[in-house]
């Protein structure tokens, strides 16, 4: 279902460990599988996007 919705991953890693965990890496996120079940997805923001978010957050703070 993941592949049907998002297409082929850029890279596949694993399986590693017991139970076997596999990662499908997409440009903006990683999907983690245990056997054939997707168990978690994590958004991987580029470092520049994180810097922009941090700057935007810091600019909303008021000086004491």
N, C-alpha and C positions, 0 to 999 in steps of 0.2 A: 504494500500500500504506500510506503514512503517513496519508493522508486516511481510508482505510477503518478504520485502527486508532484514530486520535486525533480524527477529525472535521475539520471545516473550521478552518483557522487563524484567529486573531483578525485578523491582518494579513499581507499578502504584500508583500515588498520585492524590487525588482530586476526583471529581471536587470541585473547590473552586471558590467562587465569582459569579458575574453576569456581563458578560456572563460566563458560567462555563468553567474554565481552568483546564485541566488535564495534568499531567506530566507522561511520560513514561521514566523511568530511565534505561539506558543501562550502561555497564561498563565504557565506555569512553565518553558518551554524554547523554543529556536529550532532549527529544522531547516534545514540548508544543503544546497542542491541544485546540482549541476553538470549542466546539461541536465535530464534526467528522473531522475537518480540521486541519492539521498540520500547525501551524503558525510560529514556530521558533524551531531551534535546537541549542544547546550550547554544545561545547566540554568541558568536565570536566577533565582537566589534573591532574594527581596525583601531590601532592605537591613536590615530588622528581623531577618530570619532570620540574616543574616550576623553581625549584632551579637550575637545570642544564642549563635551558635556560637563566636565569639571570646571572649565572656565565659565560656562553659563551659570553653573550652580554658585561658584564663588562670587560672581558679579551681583547675585541677588542678595548676598549677605550685607548687612549694614555694619559699619564700624561701631565699636562700643562707645 
